[in-house]
Each structure stands twice: as structure tokens, then as C-alpha cells.
Amino acid sequence: MGDVISLAGQNLISPMILCFALGMAAALARSDLSFPEAVAKGMSLYLLFAIGFKGGVGVAAHGVDTGLVLALGAGVVLSAGLPFVAFGLLRVLTRLSVTDRAAVAAHYGSISIVTFVAASALLQGQGIAFEGYMVAVAAAMEAPAILAALWIISRAGGRPDDSPGLWREILLNGSIVLLVGAFAIGWITGEDGLADISAFIEAPFRGVLCLFLLDMGLVAGRGLRQARGALSAGVLGFGVVMPPVGAAIGLGAGLVIGLSPGGVALMMVLAASASYIAVPAAMRVALPEANPAVSLTLALGVTFPFNLTLGIPLYLAVAGAVAG
């Protein structure tokens, strides 16, 4: 427990977390602080490219082996299975409609790449190594959750949109395309490619992440302020309960496939996080009747800050204790 508290304390006073807290406080206080949409989009694109590229370089150095294949398979299974767990918890804890429960479940089966980046930065700061191919696992966990949610809603009597537009939204979502594409470029070019552009993706990375988290804090704070009427105690409770449940399942998966302690921690983080980029776009097409205020505010306004402040240090400490 002491290790968890120590890690949480260090994380809470890190520039990244304090930037997020500043943004949320400013939004809740109704400050006019804001980022131009183009700037926020540019920071998101930069982070996706940097993490994807460095992940590809890591795979090039590591090579394709059984560990990579097992990790990808575990990620896909987790992403497809977690929506069922989330849907069941929502049925117990909330009075949300079947459609809203399915939409929220999709968010919690998919992943938050920014949470993954923050966890990776903490691991690097602690000097803890992890498998470079975990970014490929993150990319693989985007789409299966969406498909699982559509299956859930169809079995429950709903009629999800199965038009070509939905599949285009899933397969060609910009964040997925950039993450996978940058990963492929890093894999192809390897260490030489990283050396060529290290000044671009190494030194500025944490500074850009701080500004991006400041913007995320602003978005989360506004979401909490505007969606108060739609968030019951049970809904808010789900946003805090589901991450540790997902992390526990991710812990089991990481141990079974033999990941390093750092890799296990990242698998826990991926399973505990919730999407607020790719899945909302797909749900807008597939389940237009779902209330986005519920799913987005839960993912970004409740689960995201929980993971940043308490979750990541907890997952890291547990992974170190169990897998170390």
C-alpha cells in the first residue's frame, strides 16, 4: 500500500496531471480558457504519430515472435469481452436504457491512447522497461469493442446501423489510421528512422502531452458541468468501479501470456481505460439514439481522471508485486 501511495503522490504532482487538473478547474470555474480546435487536433495527431512511431521502432528492435502474437491476441479478446462485463455492471448499477448501456460498454471495451501514453511516460520515469509492441496491442483493441457492442444491442432487440458508413468509420477512423500507419513507418525504418527525427518526437513529447492534457481537462470539466442531470450516483459509480475490474482482467491476461512487469502494467492500463475518440465517432453512426453525454462524460470526465491520478499508480504497483 505504501508503494501505491508513493507512486500516486509522485503522479499527482507531475506536470502532466497538474495540467489536467488546471484545465478541469478552469472549466468548472467557467473560465474562458480554451484551445483553438485546430491546435487541439494538431496536438492529438502529434501524440498519435509519436507513440505509434516509437512503438514500431520497438518492434523492429525486438522482432516478431510468439510474445507479440500472444499479446495481440490477448488484446483483441479483452476488447471484445470487456463490453459484456461493462454491460452487466451497468445493468446492476444503473437504470440506463439498453441502447445507452451498449454505447457505454463499447467505450469501456476500447482504449484511451492518452491514458496509455501517460502510463508509458510514468514507466519510463521510473526506469521500468516494457515491450515496445504494446502500442500495437493498443491499436488492436480499438475496433473489437465496437463490434461486441453492436452484437449486444442486436441481441437485446435493437437495430444498430450496419451500413457501409459504419464500417468505414470503424476501419478508417483517423486516430486508428495514424496510429497504425506511424507504427508501420517506425517498424520499417527502425532505429535509423528514430535517429533521423528524434529531435521531433523525443524532446517535445512531454511538453505537448502537458498541453494536450490541459485541453482534455477543459473538455472533461465542461462535460461534467453540462451533463450533471444525466449522471446518477450509479452511473458515476460505474465510472470508478469498471476501471479496476478491467485492470484485474488485464492483469490475468498479461500474466498468462508472460509479459514483463511493465508490459503487464500497460495491459492493465489498456483494459482499465475507456475510449473518447474512436468509439464516440462510431457510436454516432451505429447508435444515433444513444445519449453521448453519458458515455463521453463517463469516459473523459470520470474514468480518465481516475486512471490518471489513482489508477495508473495502483496498476503499476500491483503489476510489480505480482509479475516482478
C-alpha positions as CSV (number, residue, x, y, z in Angstrom):
1,M,0.0,0.0,0.0
2,G,2.9,2.3,0.8
3,D,4.2,1.9,-2.8
4,V,0.8,2.7,-4.2
5,I,0.5,5.9,-2.2
6,S,4.1,6.9,-3.0
7,L,3.5,6.4,-6.7
8,A,0.2,8.2,-6.6
9,G,1.8,11.1,-4.8
10,Q,4.5,11.4,-7.4
11,N,2.0,11.1,-10.2
12,L,-0.3,13.7,-8.7
13,I,2.4,16.4,-8.6
14,S,3.7,15.6,-12.1
15,P,3.4,18.4,-14.7
16,M,1.0,16.2,-16.8
17,I,-1.5,15.6,-14.0
18,L,-1.3,19.2,-12.8
19,C,-2.0,20.5,-16.3
20,F,-5.1,18.2,-16.5
21,A,-6.2,19.5,-13.1
22,L,-5.7,23.1,-14.2
23,G,-7.9,22.5,-17.2
24,M,-10.7,20.9,-15.3
25,A,-10.6,23.5,-12.6
26,A,-10.7,26.3,-15.2
27,A,-13.7,24.7,-16.9
28,L,-15.6,24.1,-13.7
29,A,-15.0,27.8,-12.8
30,R,-16.4,28.8,-16.2
31,S,-13.1,30.4,-17.3
32,D,-12.8,31.4,-21.0
33,L,-9.5,29.5,-21.3
34,S,-9.7,27.4,-24.4
35,F,-7.6,25.9,-27.2
36,P,-8.4,26.6,-30.9
37,E,-9.8,23.4,-32.4
38,A,-7.1,23.2,-35.0
39,V,-4.4,23.4,-32.2
40,A,-6.0,20.6,-30.2
41,K,-6.3,18.4,-33.2
42,G,-2.7,19.1,-34.1
43,M,-1.5,18.0,-30.6
44,S,-3.6,14.8,-30.8
45,L,-2.1,14.0,-34.2
46,Y,1.4,14.6,-32.9
47,L,0.9,12.3,-29.9
48,L,-0.6,9.5,-32.0
49,F,2.3,9.7,-34.5
50,A,5.0,9.8,-31.9
51,I,3.7,6.9,-29.8
52,G,3.0,4.8,-32.9
53,F,6.4,5.5,-34.4
54,K,8.3,4.7,-31.2
55,G,6.2,1.5,-30.8
56,G,7.1,0.4,-34.4
57,V,10.8,1.1,-33.6
58,G,10.5,-1.1,-30.5
59,V,9.1,-4.0,-32.6
60,A,11.8,-3.6,-35.2
61,A,14.4,-3.9,-32.4
62,H,12.5,-6.8,-30.7
63,G,11.4,-8.7,-33.7
64,V,8.2,-10.6,-34.4
65,D,7.9,-13.5,-32.1
66,T,5.3,-15.6,-30.1
67,G,5.1,-12.9,-27.4
68,L,3.9,-10.3,-29.9
69,V,1.3,-12.6,-31.4
70,L,0.0,-13.7,-28.0
71,A,-0.2,-10.0,-26.8
72,L,-2.1,-9.0,-29.9
73,G,-4.5,-12.0,-29.4
74,A,-5.0,-11.1,-25.8
75,G,-5.7,-7.5,-26.6
76,V,-8.4,-8.5,-29.2
77,V,-10.0,-10.9,-26.7
78,L,-10.0,-8.3,-24.0
79,S,-11.5,-5.7,-26.2
80,A,-14.3,-8.0,-27.4
81,G,-15.0,-9.4,-23.9
82,L,-14.9,-6.3,-21.7
83,P,-18.1,-4.7,-23.2
84,F,-20.0,-7.7,-21.9
85,V,-18.6,-7.1,-18.4
86,A,-19.4,-3.4,-18.6
87,F,-22.9,-4.1,-19.9
88,G,-23.6,-6.4,-17.0
89,L,-22.3,-3.9,-14.4
90,L,-24.3,-1.1,-15.9
91,R,-27.5,-3.3,-15.7
92,V,-26.8,-3.8,-11.9
93,L,-25.7,-0.2,-11.1
94,T,-27.8,2.0,-13.3
95,R,-31.2,2.5,-14.9
96,L,-29.8,3.4,-18.3
97,S,-31.6,2.2,-21.4
98,V,-30.3,-0.9,-23.2
99,T,-29.0,1.4,-26.0
100,D,-27.1,3.7,-23.6
101,R,-25.7,0.7,-21.8
102,A,-24.4,-0.8,-25.0
103,A,-22.9,2.5,-26.1
104,V,-21.1,3.0,-22.8
105,A,-20.0,-0.7,-22.9
106,A,-18.3,-0.1,-26.3
107,H,-16.3,2.9,-24.8
108,Y,-15.1,0.7,-21.9
109,G,-14.0,-2.2,-24.1
110,S,-11.9,0.1,-26.3
111,I,-9.0,2.1,-25.0
112,S,-7.7,5.6,-24.3
113,I,-4.4,6.1,-26.1
114,V,-3.7,9.2,-23.9
115,T,-4.0,7.1,-20.8
116,F,-1.6,4.6,-22.4
117,V,0.8,7.4,-23.2
118,A,0.6,8.8,-19.6
119,A,1.3,5.3,-18.2
120,S,4.2,4.8,-20.6
121,A,5.7,8.1,-19.5
122,L,5.4,7.1,-15.8
123,L,7.1,3.7,-16.5
124,Q,9.9,5.4,-18.3
125,G,10.3,7.9,-15.5
126,Q,10.5,5.0,-13.0
127,G,13.1,3.3,-15.2
128,I,10.8,0.3,-15.8
129,A,11.1,-1.4,-19.2
130,F,8.2,-2.7,-21.2
131,E,7.6,-4.4,-24.5
132,G,7.6,-1.9,-27.4
133,Y,4.9,-3.7,-29.2
134,M,2.3,-2.8,-26.6
135,V,1.3,0.1,-28.8
136,A,0.3,-2.4,-31.4
137,V,-1.9,-4.1,-28.8
138,A,-3.5,-0.7,-28.1
139,A,-4.3,-0.2,-31.8
140,A,-5.7,-3.8,-32.0
141,M,-8.1,-3.0,-29.1
142,E,-9.9,-0.2,-30.8
143,A,-12.4,-2.0,-33.1
144,P,-13.4,-5.3,-31.4
145,A,-15.3,-3.5,-28.6
146,I,-17.4,-1.7,-31.1
147,L,-18.4,-4.9,-32.8
148,A,-19.2,-6.5,-29.4
149,A,-21.4,-3.6,-28.5
150,L,-23.3,-3.9,-31.8
151,W,-23.8,-7.6,-31.2
152,I,-25.1,-6.9,-27.7
153,I,-27.6,-4.3,-28.9
154,S,-28.8,-6.7,-31.7
155,R,-29.4,-9.5,-29.2
156,A,-31.3,-7.1,-27.0
157,G,-33.7,-6.3,-29.8
158,G,-32.1,-3.1,-31.0
159,R,-31.3,-2.3,-34.6
160,P,-27.8,-0.9,-34.9
161,D,-26.9,0.7,-38.2
162,D,-24.8,-1.8,-40.2
163,S,-24.4,0.4,-43.2
164,P,-21.0,0.8,-45.1
165,G,-20.7,4.2,-43.4
166,L,-20.3,2.4,-40.0
167,W,-17.6,0.1,-41.2
168,R,-15.8,3.0,-42.8
169,E,-16.0,4.9,-39.5
170,I,-14.5,1.9,-37.7
171,L,-11.8,0.9,-40.1
172,L,-10.7,4.3,-41.3
173,N,-11.1,6.3,-38.2
174,G,-8.3,8.9,-38.3
175,S,-6.8,8.0,-34.9
176,I,-6.5,4.3,-35.8
177,V,-5.1,5.1,-39.3
178,L,-2.5,7.4,-37.9
179,L,-1.5,5.2,-35.0
180,V,-1.2,2.0,-37.2
181,G,0.5,4.0,-40.0
182,A,3.1,5.6,-37.8
183,F,3.7,2.2,-36.2
184,A,4.3,0.7,-39.6
185,I,6.7,3.5,-40.5
186,G,8.6,3.1,-37.3
187,W,8.8,-0.7,-37.8
188,I,10.1,-0.3,-41.4
189,T,12.7,2.4,-40.6
190,G,13.8,1.1,-37.2
191,E,16.5,2.8,-35.1
192,D,17.9,4.7,-38.1
193,G,14.5,6.3,-38.6
194,L,14.2,7.2,-35.0
195,A,17.6,8.9,-35.1
196,D,16.6,11.0,-38.0
197,I,13.5,12.5,-36.3
198,S,14.3,12.1,-32.6
199,A,14.5,15.8,-32.1
200,F,10.9,16.0,-33.3
201,I,9.3,13.1,-31.3
202,E,11.6,12.7,-28.3
203,A,12.3,16.1,-26.7
204,P,9.0,17.9,-27.3
205,F,6.8,14.9,-26.4
206,R,6.1,15.5,-22.7
207,G,5.6,19.2,-23.3
208,V,3.0,18.6,-25.9
209,L,1.4,16.0,-23.7
210,C,1.1,18.5,-20.9
211,L,-0.7,21.0,-23.2
212,F,-2.9,18.2,-24.6
213,L,-3.9,17.1,-21.0
214,L,-4.7,20.8,-20.2
215,D,-7.1,20.8,-23.1
216,M,-8.5,17.4,-22.0
217,G,-9.1,18.8,-18.6
218,L,-11.1,21.7,-20.1
219,V,-13.2,19.3,-22.1
220,A,-13.8,17.0,-19.1
221,G,-14.7,19.9,-16.9
222,R,-17.2,21.2,-19.4
223,G,-18.7,17.8,-19.9
224,L,-19.2,17.3,-16.1
225,R,-20.8,20.7,-15.8
226,Q,-23.2,20.2,-18.7
227,A,-24.2,16.5,-18.1
228,R,-24.9,16.7,-14.4
229,G,-28.6,15.8,-14.9
230,A,-27.8,12.7,-16.8
231,L,-25.3,11.2,-14.3
232,S,-26.9,9.4,-11.4
233,A,-24.9,8.0,-8.5
234,G,-24.9,4.6,-10.1
235,V,-23.6,5.9,-13.4
236,L,-20.8,7.8,-11.7
237,G,-20.1,4.7,-9.5
238,F,-19.7,2.6,-12.7
239,G,-17.1,5.1,-14.0
240,V,-14.9,4.4,-10.9
241,V,-15.7,0.6,-10.4
242,M,-15.2,-0.5,-14.0
243,P,-11.5,0.5,-14.4
244,P,-10.2,-1.7,-11.5
245,V,-12.4,-4.6,-12.8
246,G,-11.0,-4.2,-16.3
247,A,-7.5,-3.9,-14.9
248,A,-7.9,-7.1,-12.9
249,I,-8.9,-8.9,-16.1
250,G,-5.9,-7.3,-17.9
251,L,-3.6,-8.4,-15.1
252,G,-4.7,-12.0,-15.6
253,A,-4.2,-11.8,-19.4
254,G,-0.7,-10.2,-19.0
255,L,0.4,-12.9,-16.6
256,V,-0.9,-15.7,-18.7
257,I,1.0,-14.6,-21.8
258,G,4.2,-13.9,-19.9
259,L,4.6,-10.1,-20.2
260,S,7.2,-8.2,-18.3
261,P,6.0,-6.3,-15.2
262,G,6.0,-3.1,-17.3
263,G,4.1,-4.9,-20.0
264,V,1.6,-6.3,-17.5
265,A,1.0,-2.8,-16.1
266,L,0.3,-1.4,-19.6
267,M,-2.1,-4.3,-20.3
268,M,-3.9,-3.4,-17.1
269,V,-4.0,0.3,-18.2
270,L,-5.4,-0.6,-21.6
271,A,-8.1,-2.8,-20.1
272,A,-9.0,-0.2,-17.5
273,S,-9.2,2.8,-19.8
274,A,-12.1,4.0,-21.9
275,S,-12.2,5.4,-25.4
276,Y,-13.3,9.0,-26.0
277,I,-12.0,9.4,-29.6
278,A,-12.6,6.4,-31.9
279,V,-15.7,4.9,-30.3
280,P,-17.8,8.1,-30.0
281,A,-17.4,8.6,-33.7
282,A,-18.5,5.0,-34.4
283,M,-21.4,5.1,-31.9
284,R,-22.7,8.3,-33.6
285,V,-23.2,6.3,-36.7
286,A,-24.2,2.9,-35.2
287,L,-26.4,4.1,-32.3
288,P,-27.5,7.6,-33.0
289,E,-30.3,7.3,-30.4
290,A,-27.8,6.8,-27.6
291,N,-27.1,9.8,-25.4
292,P,-23.4,10.8,-26.0
293,A,-23.4,13.0,-22.9
294,V,-23.5,9.9,-20.7
295,S,-20.8,7.8,-22.4
296,L,-18.4,10.7,-23.1
297,T,-18.7,12.3,-19.7
298,L,-18.1,9.0,-18.0
299,A,-15.1,8.1,-20.2
300,L,-13.5,11.5,-20.1
301,G,-14.8,13.2,-17.0
302,V,-14.8,10.3,-14.5
303,T,-12.7,7.3,-15.7
304,F,-9.9,9.3,-17.4
305,P,-9.0,11.5,-14.3
306,F,-9.5,8.4,-12.0
307,N,-6.9,6.5,-14.0
308,L,-4.5,9.4,-14.3
309,T,-4.5,10.2,-10.6
310,L,-5.0,6.9,-8.8
311,G,-5.4,4.0,-11.3
312,I,-2.1,4.1,-13.1
313,P,0.0,4.1,-9.9
314,L,-2.2,1.3,-8.5
315,Y,-1.9,-0.9,-11.6
316,L,1.9,-0.3,-11.7
317,A,2.3,-1.3,-8.1
318,V,0.1,-4.4,-8.5
319,A,1.9,-5.5,-11.7
320,G,5.3,-5.0,-9.9
321,A,4.2,-7.0,-6.9
322,V,2.6,-9.9,-8.9
323,A,4.7,-10.1,-12.0
324,G,8.0,-8.7,-10.7
